[in-house]
């Protein structure tokens, strides 16, 4: 696994707690958090956990694939040119 896409609405503790547990295990893979509404507290917590980006659910369809590619390019220094297209 190279990039984690985590839903903040996961049952029980939510997505940020999952990221927190993953970080405690020493796994530092880039993570994107998808949420219904990003408030200041959620964004602050995401920053403290080094979450790569927070994407609001209403924009996820348009932003998620480009953000995953951006994370891969930045963290792993890969170039996946798609010619302006993604699936």
N, CA, C and O atoms as a CHARMM CRD file, in Angstrom:
* protein
*
  348
    1    1 UNK  N      0.85700  -1.16500   0.00000 PROA 1      0.00000
    2    1 UNK  CA     0.00000   0.00000   0.00000 PROA 1      0.00000
    3    1 UNK  C      0.90300   1.22800   0.00000 PROA 1      0.00000
    4    1 UNK  O      1.86100   1.30600   0.77000 PROA 1      0.00000
    5    2 UNK  N      0.58600   2.19400  -0.88000 PROA 2      0.00000
    6    2 UNK  CA     1.41800   3.38300  -1.02000 PROA 2      0.00000
    7    2 UNK  C      0.71700   4.66800  -0.60600 PROA 2      0.00000
    8    2 UNK  O      1.37300   5.63100  -0.20900 PROA 2      0.00000
    9    3 UNK  N     -0.60300   4.69200  -0.69600 PROA 3      0.00000
   10    3 UNK  CA    -1.39500   5.86400  -0.30800 PROA 3      0.00000
   11    3 UNK  C     -2.65800   5.35400   0.37800 PROA 3      0.00000
   12    3 UNK  O     -3.29000   4.41100  -0.09700 PROA 3      0.00000
   13    4 UNK  N     -3.02000   5.97400   1.49100 PROA 4      0.00000
   14    4 UNK  CA    -4.25500   5.60200   2.18100 PROA 4      0.00000
   15    4 UNK  C     -5.31700   6.65900   1.91500 PROA 4      0.00000
   16    4 UNK  O     -5.06000   7.85400   2.06000 PROA 4      0.00000
   17    5 UNK  N     -6.50400   6.22300   1.52800 PROA 5      0.00000
   18    5 UNK  CA    -7.66900   7.09800   1.42100 PROA 5      0.00000
   19    5 UNK  C     -8.59700   6.66200   2.53900 PROA 5      0.00000
   20    5 UNK  O     -9.13000   5.55300   2.52400 PROA 5      0.00000
   21    6 UNK  N     -8.78600   7.55200   3.51500 PROA 6      0.00000
   22    6 UNK  CA    -9.49700   7.20000   4.74500 PROA 6      0.00000
   23    6 UNK  C    -10.75900   8.04700   4.86700 PROA 6      0.00000
   24    6 UNK  O    -10.72500   9.26600   4.69900 PROA 6      0.00000
   25    7 UNK  N    -11.85900   7.38700   5.15800 PROA 7      0.00000
   26    7 UNK  CA   -13.14300   8.06500   5.35800 PROA 7      0.00000
   27    7 UNK  C    -13.26200   8.46800   6.82100 PROA 7      0.00000
   28    7 UNK  O    -13.13600   7.62200   7.70600 PROA 7      0.00000
   29    8 UNK  N    -13.49900   9.72200   7.08100 PROA 8      0.00000
   30    8 UNK  CA   -13.65300  10.20800   8.45900 PROA 8      0.00000
   31    8 UNK  C    -14.86800   9.57900   9.14200 PROA 8      0.00000
   32    8 UNK  O    -14.92900   9.53400  10.37100 PROA 8      0.00000
   33    9 UNK  N    -15.82900   9.09600   8.36200 PROA 9      0.00000
   34    9 UNK  CA   -17.06100   8.52800   8.93200 PROA 9      0.00000
   35    9 UNK  C    -16.95000   7.02700   9.19900 PROA 9      0.00000
   36    9 UNK  O    -17.96800   6.33500   9.22900 PROA 9      0.00000
   37   10 UNK  N    -15.74600   6.51400   9.39200 PROA 10     0.00000
   38   10 UNK  CA   -15.61300   5.10200   9.73600 PROA 10     0.00000
   39   10 UNK  C    -16.31800   4.83300  11.06300 PROA 10     0.00000
   40   10 UNK  O    -16.31800   5.68400  11.95400 PROA 10     0.00000
   41   11 UNK  N    -16.91700   3.65400  11.19400 PROA 11     0.00000
   42   11 UNK  CA   -17.60800   3.34100  12.44700 PROA 11     0.00000
   43   11 UNK  C    -16.65000   3.36600  13.64200 PROA 11     0.00000
   44   11 UNK  O    -15.43400   3.25700  13.47800 PROA 11     0.00000
   45   12 UNK  N    -17.18500   3.50300  14.78400 PROA 12     0.00000
   46   12 UNK  CA   -16.46600   3.54000  16.06100 PROA 12     0.00000
   47   12 UNK  C    -15.68300   4.84200  16.21800 PROA 12     0.00000
   48   12 UNK  O    -16.26500   5.85100  16.61700 PROA 12     0.00000
   49   13 UNK  N    -14.38800   4.85400  15.92000 PROA 13     0.00000
   50   13 UNK  CA   -13.54800   5.99900  16.25000 PROA 13     0.00000
   51   13 UNK  C    -13.34900   7.00900  15.12200 PROA 13     0.00000
   52   13 UNK  O    -12.87100   8.11300  15.38200 PROA 13     0.00000
   53   14 UNK  N    -13.68900   6.67900  13.90300 PROA 14     0.00000
   54   14 UNK  CA   -13.52200   7.60100  12.78800 PROA 14     0.00000
   55   14 UNK  C    -12.16700   7.46500  12.10400 PROA 14     0.00000
   56   14 UNK  O    -11.27800   6.75300  12.57000 PROA 14     0.00000
   57   15 UNK  N    -12.04300   8.15800  11.00000 PROA 15     0.00000
   58   15 UNK  CA   -10.85900   8.07100  10.16600 PROA 15     0.00000
   59   15 UNK  C     -9.59900   8.63300  10.78200 PROA 15     0.00000
   60   15 UNK  O     -8.52000   8.06700  10.60900 PROA 15     0.00000
   61   16 UNK  N     -9.71500   9.73800  11.50000 PROA 16     0.00000
   62   16 UNK  CA    -8.51900  10.31200  12.11600 PROA 16     0.00000
   63   16 UNK  C     -7.91000   9.37800  13.15900 PROA 16     0.00000
   64   16 UNK  O     -6.68900   9.30300  13.29500 PROA 16     0.00000
   65   17 UNK  N     -8.74500   8.68500  13.87400 PROA 17     0.00000
   66   17 UNK  CA    -8.21200   7.73000  14.85900 PROA 17     0.00000
   67   17 UNK  C     -7.51100   6.57900  14.15400 PROA 17     0.00000
   68   17 UNK  O     -6.50500   6.07500  14.65300 PROA 17     0.00000
   69   18 UNK  N     -8.01900   6.15800  13.01200 PROA 18     0.00000
   70   18 UNK  CA    -7.34000   5.11700  12.24200 PROA 18     0.00000
   71   18 UNK  C     -5.96000   5.60900  11.79400 PROA 18     0.00000
   72   18 UNK  O     -4.97300   4.88200  11.91500 PROA 18     0.00000
   73   19 UNK  N     -5.89000   6.82800  11.28400 PROA 19     0.00000
   74   19 UNK  CA    -4.60000   7.39700  10.88200 PROA 19     0.00000
   75   19 UNK  C     -3.67300   7.48500  12.08800 PROA 19     0.00000
   76   19 UNK  O     -2.48500   7.18200  11.97400 PROA 19     0.00000
   77   20 UNK  N     -4.18800   7.88700  13.22000 PROA 20     0.00000
   78   20 UNK  CA    -3.38700   7.98600  14.44700 PROA 20     0.00000
   79   20 UNK  C     -2.79000   6.61600  14.81900 PROA 20     0.00000
   80   20 UNK  O     -1.61400   6.52500  15.17300 PROA 20     0.00000
   81   21 UNK  N     -3.60400   5.56000  14.73600 PROA 21     0.00000
   82   21 UNK  CA    -3.10700   4.21500  15.05400 PROA 21     0.00000
   83   21 UNK  C     -2.05400   3.75100  14.05600 PROA 21     0.00000
   84   21 UNK  O     -1.07100   3.11600  14.43800 PROA 21     0.00000
   85   22 UNK  N     -2.25600   4.06600  12.78600 PROA 22     0.00000
   86   22 UNK  CA    -1.28700   3.70200  11.75100 PROA 22     0.00000
   87   22 UNK  C      0.03300   4.41600  12.00900 PROA 22     0.00000
   88   22 UNK  O      1.09900   3.81400  11.88000 PROA 22     0.00000
   89   23 UNK  N     -0.03100   5.69200  12.37300 PROA 23     0.00000
   90   23 UNK  CA     1.19300   6.45600  12.67400 PROA 23     0.00000
   91   23 UNK  C      1.90900   5.86700  13.89600 PROA 23     0.00000
   92   23 UNK  O      3.13700   5.78400  13.91100 PROA 23     0.00000
   93   24 UNK  N      1.15000   5.46100  14.91600 PROA 24     0.00000
   94   24 UNK  CA     1.76200   4.85100  16.10600 PROA 24     0.00000
   95   24 UNK  C      2.49400   3.55500  15.77500 PROA 24     0.00000
   96   24 UNK  O      3.44700   3.18300  16.46000 PROA 24     0.00000
   97   25 UNK  N      2.04800   2.86800  14.72400 PROA 25     0.00000
   98   25 UNK  CA     2.71800   1.63200  14.29900 PROA 25     0.00000
   99   25 UNK  C      3.97400   1.93700  13.48300 PROA 25     0.00000
  100   25 UNK  O      4.69300   1.02200  13.08300 PROA 25     0.00000
  101   26 UNK  N      4.23300   3.21300  13.24000 PROA 26     0.00000
  102   26 UNK  CA     5.42900   3.59500  12.50800 PROA 26     0.00000
  103   26 UNK  C      5.24900   3.64200  10.99700 PROA 26     0.00000
  104   26 UNK  O      6.23100   3.71400  10.25700 PROA 26     0.00000
  105   27 UNK  N      4.01800   3.60200  10.53900 PROA 27     0.00000
  106   27 UNK  CA     3.73900   3.63700   9.09800 PROA 27     0.00000
  107   27 UNK  C      3.42800   5.08000   8.71100 PROA 27     0.00000
  108   27 UNK  O      2.46900   5.67800   9.20000 PROA 27     0.00000
  109   28 UNK  N      4.25100   5.62000   7.83200 PROA 28     0.00000
  110   28 UNK  CA     4.12600   7.03700   7.48600 PROA 28     0.00000
  111   28 UNK  C      3.66200   7.24900   6.05000 PROA 28     0.00000
  112   28 UNK  O      4.04800   8.23400   5.41900 PROA 28     0.00000
  113   29 UNK  N      2.84300   6.34400   5.52500 PROA 29     0.00000
  114   29 UNK  CA     2.39700   6.51600   4.14600 PROA 29     0.00000
  115   29 UNK  C      1.49000   7.73000   4.02600 PROA 29     0.00000
  116   29 UNK  O      0.78000   8.07500   4.97000 PROA 29     0.00000
  117   30 UNK  N      1.51200   8.38800   2.85200 PROA 30     0.00000
  118   30 UNK  CA     0.65500   9.55800   2.68600 PROA 30     0.00000
  119   30 UNK  C     -0.81600   9.16200   2.81000 PROA 30     0.00000
  120   30 UNK  O     -1.24100   8.13200   2.28700 PROA 30     0.00000
  121   31 UNK  N     -1.57300   9.99000   3.50100 PROA 31     0.00000
  122   31 UNK  CA    -2.98200   9.69900   3.74300 PROA 31     0.00000
  123   31 UNK  C     -3.84400  10.86300   3.30600 PROA 31     0.00000
  124   31 UNK  O     -3.51900  12.02500   3.54600 PROA 31     0.00000
  125   32 UNK  N     -4.95000  10.53100   2.65900 PROA 32     0.00000
  126   32 UNK  CA    -5.96200  11.51000   2.28600 PROA 32     0.00000
  127   32 UNK  C     -7.18600  11.21900   3.13000 PROA 32     0.00000
  128   32 UNK  O     -7.63800  10.07600   3.20500 PROA 32     0.00000
  129   33 UNK  N     -7.71700  12.23400   3.75400 PROA 33     0.00000
  130   33 UNK  CA    -8.89900  12.07500   4.60000 PROA 33     0.00000
  131   33 UNK  C    -10.10600  12.63900   3.86800 PROA 33     0.00000
  132   33 UNK  O    -10.10300  13.79800   3.45400 PROA 33     0.00000
  133   34 UNK  N    -11.13300  11.82300   3.71100 PROA 34     0.00000
  134   34 UNK  CA   -12.38600  12.24900   3.08400 PROA 34     0.00000
  135   34 UNK  C    -13.39100  12.47600   4.20300 PROA 34     0.00000
  136   34 UNK  O    -13.59000  11.61000   5.05500 PROA 34     0.00000
  137   35 UNK  N    -14.02700  13.65500   4.19500 PROA 35     0.00000
  138   35 UNK  CA   -14.97400  13.97400   5.27000 PROA 35     0.00000
  139   35 UNK  C    -16.18400  14.70000   4.71000 PROA 35     0.00000
  140   35 UNK  O    -16.14800  15.24700   3.60700 PROA 35     0.00000
  141   36 UNK  N    -17.25700  14.69200   5.49400 PROA 36     0.00000
  142   36 UNK  CA   -18.47000  15.42700   5.10000 PROA 36     0.00000
  143   36 UNK  C    -18.23600  16.92800   5.16900 PROA 36     0.00000
  144   36 UNK  O    -18.51500  17.65400   4.21500 PROA 36     0.00000
  145   37 UNK  N    -17.72500  17.38400   6.29400 PROA 37     0.00000
  146   37 UNK  CA   -17.46400  18.80500   6.48700 PROA 37     0.00000
  147   37 UNK  C    -16.18300  18.96200   7.28200 PROA 37     0.00000
  148   37 UNK  O    -16.03000  18.38400   8.35800 PROA 37     0.00000
  149   38 UNK  N    -15.27400  19.74400   6.74700 PROA 38     0.00000
  150   38 UNK  CA   -13.99900  19.97900   7.43300 PROA 38     0.00000
  151   38 UNK  C    -14.13300  21.23100   8.29700 PROA 38     0.00000
  152   38 UNK  O    -14.35400  22.32900   7.78600 PROA 38     0.00000
  153   39 UNK  N    -13.99800  21.05400   9.60600 PROA 39     0.00000
  154   39 UNK  CA   -13.99200  22.21700  10.49100 PROA 39     0.00000
  155   39 UNK  C    -12.55500  22.46300  10.96000 PROA 39     0.00000
  156   39 UNK  O    -11.65700  21.67700  10.65800 PROA 39     0.00000
  157   40 UNK  N    -12.34900  23.52700  11.67900 PROA 40     0.00000
  158   40 UNK  CA   -10.99900  23.90900  12.10700 PROA 40     0.00000
  159   40 UNK  C    -10.35200  22.82100  12.96100 PROA 40     0.00000
  160   40 UNK  O     -9.16000  22.55400  12.81400 PROA 40     0.00000
  161   41 UNK  N    -11.10100  22.20400  13.83100 PROA 41     0.00000
  162   41 UNK  CA   -10.55700  21.14900  14.69900 PROA 41     0.00000
  163   41 UNK  C    -10.07600  19.94700  13.88800 PROA 41     0.00000
  164   41 UNK  O     -8.98200  19.43000  14.11300 PROA 41     0.00000
  165   42 UNK  N    -10.91100  19.51000  12.93800 PROA 42     0.00000
  166   42 UNK  CA   -10.54800  18.37000  12.10400 PROA 42     0.00000
  167   42 UNK  C     -9.29300  18.68000  11.29100 PROA 42     0.00000
  168   42 UNK  O     -8.39500  17.84400  11.19000 PROA 42     0.00000
  169   43 UNK  N     -9.23100  19.86000  10.72100 PROA 43     0.00000
  170   43 UNK  CA    -8.05400  20.24200   9.92900 PROA 43     0.00000
  171   43 UNK  C     -6.80000  20.31700  10.79400 PROA 43     0.00000
  172   43 UNK  O     -5.72300  19.90300  10.36600 PROA 43     0.00000
  173   44 UNK  N     -6.93600  20.84000  11.99900 PROA 44     0.00000
  174   44 UNK  CA    -5.79400  20.91700  12.91400 PROA 44     0.00000
  175   44 UNK  C     -5.31000  19.51700  13.29500 PROA 44     0.00000
  176   44 UNK  O     -4.10700  19.25700  13.31300 PROA 44     0.00000
  177   45 UNK  N     -6.24200  18.62100  13.59900 PROA 45     0.00000
  178   45 UNK  CA    -5.87800  17.24500  13.93500 PROA 45     0.00000
  179   45 UNK  C     -5.22700  16.54900  12.73900 PROA 45     0.00000
  180   45 UNK  O     -4.25500  15.81000  12.89900 PROA 45     0.00000
  181   46 UNK  N     -5.76100  16.78700  11.54800 PROA 46     0.00000
  182   46 UNK  CA    -5.18900  16.18700  10.33900 PROA 46     0.00000
  183   46 UNK  C     -3.76100  16.68900  10.11700 PROA 46     0.00000
  184   46 UNK  O     -2.87500  15.91000   9.76400 PROA 46     0.00000
  185   47 UNK  N     -3.54200  17.96900  10.32000 PROA 47     0.00000
  186   47 UNK  CA    -2.18300  18.51500  10.18700 PROA 47     0.00000
  187   47 UNK  C     -1.23300  17.88500  11.19700 PROA 47     0.00000
  188   47 UNK  O     -0.09600  17.55500  10.85900 PROA 47     0.00000
  189   48 UNK  N     -1.68500  17.72100  12.41800 PROA 48     0.00000
  190   48 UNK  CA    -0.81700  17.15000  13.45300 PROA 48     0.00000
  191   48 UNK  C     -0.46200  15.69200  13.14700 PROA 48     0.00000
  192   48 UNK  O      0.56000  15.19500  13.62100 PROA 48     0.00000
  193   49 UNK  N     -1.28900  15.00900  12.36700 PROA 49     0.00000
  194   49 UNK  CA    -1.02300  13.62100  11.97800 PROA 49     0.00000
  195   49 UNK  C     -0.32700  13.52900  10.62300 PROA 49     0.00000
  196   49 UNK  O     -0.12000  12.43700  10.09400 PROA 49     0.00000
  197   50 UNK  N      0.03000  14.68500  10.06800 PROA 50     0.00000
  198   50 UNK  CA     0.71200  14.73800   8.77200 PROA 50     0.00000
  199   50 UNK  C     -0.12800  14.11600   7.65700 PROA 50     0.00000
  200   50 UNK  O      0.40600  13.44000   6.77700 PROA 50     0.00000
  201   51 UNK  N     -1.44300  14.34500   7.69500 PROA 51     0.00000
  202   51 UNK  CA    -2.32200  13.91200   6.61500 PROA 51     0.00000
  203   51 UNK  C     -1.97800  14.74800   5.39100 PROA 51     0.00000
  204   51 UNK  O     -1.84700  15.96800   5.48800 PROA 51     0.00000
  205   52 UNK  N     -1.83300  14.10300   4.24600 PROA 52     0.00000
  206   52 UNK  CA    -1.42400  14.80400   3.03000 PROA 52     0.00000
  207   52 UNK  C     -2.46400  15.84300   2.61300 PROA 52     0.00000
  208   52 UNK  O     -2.11200  16.96600   2.25300 PROA 52     0.00000
  209   53 UNK  N     -3.74200  15.46900   2.66200 PROA 53     0.00000
  210   53 UNK  CA    -4.80000  16.40000   2.27100 PROA 53     0.00000
  211   53 UNK  C     -6.13400  15.94300   2.84700 PROA 53     0.00000
  212   53 UNK  O     -6.34500  14.75900   3.11100 PROA 53     0.00000
  213   54 UNK  N     -7.02100  16.90100   3.03400 PROA 54     0.00000
  214   54 UNK  CA    -8.39400  16.62900   3.45600 PROA 54     0.00000
  215   54 UNK  C     -9.30000  17.01900   2.29500 PROA 54     0.00000
  216   54 UNK  O     -9.22300  18.13700   1.78400 PROA 54     0.00000
  217   55 UNK  N    -10.15400  16.09400   1.88300 PROA 55     0.00000
  218   55 UNK  CA   -11.05200  16.32100   0.75200 PROA 55     0.00000
  219   55 UNK  C    -12.48000  16.21400   1.25000 PROA 55     0.00000
  220   55 UNK  O    -12.85300  15.21900   1.87300 PROA 55     0.00000
  221   56 UNK  N    -13.28500  17.23700   0.97600 PROA 56     0.00000
  222   56 UNK  CA   -14.69400  17.18300   1.36700 PROA 56     0.00000
  223   56 UNK  C    -15.44800  16.26800   0.42100 PROA 56     0.00000
  224   56 UNK  O    -15.21400  16.27600  -0.78700 PROA 56     0.00000
  225   57 UNK  N    -16.34600  15.48700   0.97600 PROA 57     0.00000
  226   57 UNK  CA   -17.10300  14.50200   0.22800 PROA 57     0.00000
  227   57 UNK  C    -17.78100  15.11200  -1.00600 PROA 57     0.00000
  228   57 UNK  O    -17.84200  14.47400  -2.05700 PROA 57     0.00000
  229   58 UNK  N    -18.28200  16.32600  -0.88200 PROA 58     0.00000
  230   58 UNK  CA   -18.97500  16.96300  -2.00500 PROA 58     0.00000
  231   58 UNK  C    -18.04900  17.22300  -3.19600 PROA 58     0.00000
  232   58 UNK  O    -18.52300  17.39900  -4.31800 PROA 58     0.00000
  233   59 UNK  N    -16.73100  17.25000  -2.96100 PROA 59     0.00000
  234   59 UNK  CA   -15.75800  17.47300  -4.04000 PROA 59     0.00000
  235   59 UNK  C    -14.91700  16.23300  -4.33600 PROA 59     0.00000
  236   59 UNK  O    -14.03100  16.27200  -5.19100 PROA 59     0.00000
  237   60 UNK  N    -15.18800  15.14400  -3.64100 PROA 60     0.00000
  238   60 UNK  CA   -14.34200  13.95000  -3.74700 PROA 60     0.00000
  239   60 UNK  C    -14.29900  13.39100  -5.16000 PROA 60     0.00000
  240   60 UNK  O    -13.24900  12.94700  -5.62600 PROA 60     0.00000
  241   61 UNK  N    -15.42400  13.41200  -5.83200 PROA 61     0.00000
  242   61 UNK  CA   -15.46700  12.84100  -7.18200 PROA 61     0.00000
  243   61 UNK  C    -14.47900  13.52400  -8.11500 PROA 61     0.00000
  244   61 UNK  O    -13.84000  12.86300  -8.93400 PROA 61     0.00000
  245   62 UNK  N    -14.34800  14.83800  -8.00000 PROA 62     0.00000
  246   62 UNK  CA   -13.45900  15.59000  -8.87900 PROA 62     0.00000
  247   62 UNK  C    -12.02500  15.66400  -8.36600 PROA 62     0.00000
  248   62 UNK  O    -11.09500  15.78100  -9.16400 PROA 62     0.00000
  249   63 UNK  N    -11.82800  15.59700  -7.06400 PROA 63     0.00000
  250   63 UNK  CA   -10.50900  15.84400  -6.48500 PROA 63     0.00000
  251   63 UNK  C     -9.74000  14.60800  -6.03800 PROA 63     0.00000
  252   63 UNK  O     -8.51500  14.65700  -5.93800 PROA 63     0.00000
  253   64 UNK  N    -10.41700  13.51600  -5.77200 PROA 64     0.00000
  254   64 UNK  CA    -9.74400  12.38800  -5.14800 PROA 64     0.00000
  255   64 UNK  C     -8.64100  11.78800  -6.02800 PROA 64     0.00000
  256   64 UNK  O     -7.51000  11.63500  -5.56700 PROA 64     0.00000
  257   65 UNK  N     -8.94400  11.45200  -7.26200 PROA 65     0.00000
  258   65 UNK  CA    -7.91800  10.86400  -8.13900 PROA 65     0.00000
  259   65 UNK  C     -6.73600  11.81700  -8.35200 PROA 65     0.00000
  260   65 UNK  O     -5.59100  11.37700  -8.24400 PROA 65     0.00000
  261   66 UNK  N     -6.96500  13.10600  -8.65200 PROA 66     0.00000
  262   66 UNK  CA    -5.81900  14.00900  -8.79300 PROA 66     0.00000
  263   66 UNK  C     -5.00400  14.16000  -7.51200 PROA 66     0.00000
  264   66 UNK  O     -3.78400  14.30900  -7.57400 PROA 66     0.00000
  265   67 UNK  N     -5.66100  14.12500  -6.35000 PROA 67     0.00000
  266   67 UNK  CA    -4.92700  14.24300  -5.09100 PROA 67     0.00000
  267   67 UNK  C     -4.09500  12.99700  -4.80300 PROA 67     0.00000
  268   67 UNK  O     -2.99100  13.10100  -4.27100 PROA 67     0.00000
  269   68 UNK  N     -4.61400  11.82200  -5.15000 PROA 68     0.00000
  270   68 UNK  CA    -3.82700  10.59400  -4.98600 PROA 68     0.00000
  271   68 UNK  C     -2.58700  10.66500  -5.86300 PROA 68     0.00000
  272   68 UNK  O     -1.48700  10.34300  -5.41300 PROA 68     0.00000
  273   69 UNK  N     -2.75800  11.08500  -7.11400 PROA 69     0.00000
  274   69 UNK  CA    -1.61100  11.21700  -8.02100 PROA 69     0.00000
  275   69 UNK  C     -0.61700  12.25500  -7.50400 PROA 69     0.00000
  276   69 UNK  O      0.59400  12.04900  -7.58300 PROA 69     0.00000
  277   70 UNK  N     -1.11800  13.34900  -6.98500 PROA 70     0.00000
  278   70 UNK  CA    -0.23500  14.38500  -6.43400 PROA 70     0.00000
  279   70 UNK  C      0.57200  13.85000  -5.25400 PROA 70     0.00000
  280   70 UNK  O      1.76700  14.12200  -5.14000 PROA 70     0.00000
  281   71 UNK  N     -0.07500  13.09700  -4.38500 PROA 71     0.00000
  282   71 UNK  CA     0.62600  12.51100  -3.23700 PROA 71     0.00000
  283   71 UNK  C      1.70100  11.54300  -3.70700 PROA 71     0.00000
  284   71 UNK  O      2.82000  11.56000  -3.19300 PROA 71     0.00000
  285   72 UNK  N      1.37300  10.69900  -4.67800 PROA 72     0.00000
  286   72 UNK  CA     2.34700   9.73300  -5.19200 PROA 72     0.00000
  287   72 UNK  C      3.52800  10.46000  -5.82100 PROA 72     0.00000
  288   72 UNK  O      4.68100  10.11500  -5.56600 PROA 72     0.00000
  289   73 UNK  N      3.24100  11.46000  -6.63700 PROA 73     0.00000
  290   73 UNK  CA     4.33100  12.21000  -7.28000 PROA 73     0.00000
  291   73 UNK  C      5.23700  12.86800  -6.24800 PROA 73     0.00000
  292   73 UNK  O      6.46200  12.79600  -6.35100 PROA 73     0.00000
  293   74 UNK  N      4.63600  13.50500  -5.25900 PROA 74     0.00000
  294   74 UNK  CA     5.42200  14.25100  -4.27600 PROA 74     0.00000
  295   74 UNK  C      6.20600  13.33400  -3.33400 PROA 74     0.00000
  296   74 UNK  O      7.38500  13.57500  -3.07700 PROA 74     0.00000
  297   75 UNK  N      5.57100  12.30400  -2.83000 PROA 75     0.00000
  298   75 UNK  CA     6.21100  11.45400  -1.82800 PROA 75     0.00000
  299   75 UNK  C      7.18900  10.46500  -2.45600 PROA 75     0.00000
  300   75 UNK  O      8.28300  10.25200  -1.93400 PROA 75     0.00000
  301   76 UNK  N      6.79400   9.86200  -3.57800 PROA 76     0.00000
  302   76 UNK  CA     7.62300   8.81800  -4.17600 PROA 76     0.00000
  303   76 UNK  C      8.41000   9.29900  -5.39700 PROA 76     0.00000
  304   76 UNK  O      9.15100   8.52800  -6.00700 PROA 76     0.00000
  305   77 UNK  N      8.24600  10.56800  -5.74600 PROA 77     0.00000
  306   77 UNK  CA     8.95300  11.17100  -6.87500 PROA 77     0.00000
  307   77 UNK  C      8.73900  10.39300  -8.17600 PROA 77     0.00000
  308   77 UNK  O      9.68000  10.16100  -8.93400 PROA 77     0.00000
  309   78 UNK  N      7.49400   9.99700  -8.42100 PROA 78     0.00000
  310   78 UNK  CA     7.11800   9.30100  -9.64500 PROA 78     0.00000
  311   78 UNK  C      6.37900  10.25200 -10.56400 PROA 78     0.00000
  312   78 UNK  O      5.76800  11.22100 -10.11100 PROA 78     0.00000
  313   79 UNK  N      6.43700   9.97400 -11.85000 PROA 79     0.00000
  314   79 UNK  CA     5.71500  10.79300 -12.81400 PROA 79     0.00000
  315   79 UNK  C      4.75000   9.90200 -13.58500 PROA 79     0.00000
  316   79 UNK  O      5.15000   9.14900 -14.47300 PROA 79     0.00000
  317   80 UNK  N      3.48600  10.00000 -13.23400 PROA 80     0.00000
  318   80 UNK  CA     2.44400   9.25800 -13.94400 PROA 80     0.00000
  319   80 UNK  C      1.66800  10.22900 -14.79900 PROA 80     0.00000
  320   80 UNK  O      0.67200  10.79500 -14.35000 PROA 80     0.00000
  321   81 UNK  N      2.10100  10.42600 -15.99900 PROA 81     0.00000
  322   81 UNK  CA     1.41600  11.34200 -16.91700 PROA 81     0.00000
  323   81 UNK  C      0.20600  10.62500 -17.49900 PROA 81     0.00000
  324   81 UNK  O      0.33500   9.55600 -18.09500 PROA 81     0.00000
  325   82 UNK  N     -0.94900  11.21100 -17.32400 PROA 82     0.00000
  326   82 UNK  CA    -2.18100  10.62300 -17.84100 PROA 82     0.00000
  327   82 UNK  C     -2.75700  11.43000 -18.99700 PROA 82     0.00000
  328   82 UNK  O     -3.85800  11.14400 -19.46800 PROA 82     0.00000
  329   83 UNK  N     -2.03100  12.41900 -19.44600 PROA 83     0.00000
  330   83 UNK  CA    -2.54400  13.22100 -20.54300 PROA 83     0.00000
  331   83 UNK  C     -3.81300  13.97400 -20.19100 PROA 83     0.00000
  332   83 UNK  O     -4.68300  14.15400 -21.04300 PROA 83     0.00000
  333   84 UNK  N     -3.93000  14.41600 -18.94400 PROA 84     0.00000
  334   84 UNK  CA    -5.09800  15.17000 -18.52800 PROA 84     0.00000
  335   84 UNK  C     -6.32000  14.32000 -18.25600 PROA 84     0.00000
  336   84 UNK  O     -7.41400  14.85200 -18.06300 PROA 84     0.00000
  337   85 UNK  N     -6.15400  13.01000 -18.23900 PROA 85     0.00000
  338   85 UNK  CA    -7.30600  12.12300 -18.03600 PROA 85     0.00000
  339   85 UNK  C     -7.05200  11.22700 -16.83500 PROA 85     0.00000
  340   85 UNK  O     -5.90700  10.89500 -16.52500 PROA 85     0.00000
  341   86 UNK  N     -8.10900  10.84800 -16.17400 PROA 86     0.00000
  342   86 UNK  CA    -8.02100   9.84600 -15.11100 PROA 86     0.00000
  343   86 UNK  C     -9.29500   9.04500 -15.11900 PROA 86     0.00000
  344   86 UNK  O    -10.31700   9.48700 -15.64200 PROA 86     0.00000
  345   87 UNK  N     -9.23400   7.85100 -14.53100 PROA 87     0.00000
  346   87 UNK  CA   -10.45000   7.03500 -14.51500 PROA 87     0.00000
  347   87 UNK  C    -11.03700   7.00600 -13.13300 PROA 87     0.00000
  348   87 UNK  O    -12.06800   6.37000 -12.91300 PROA 87     0.00000
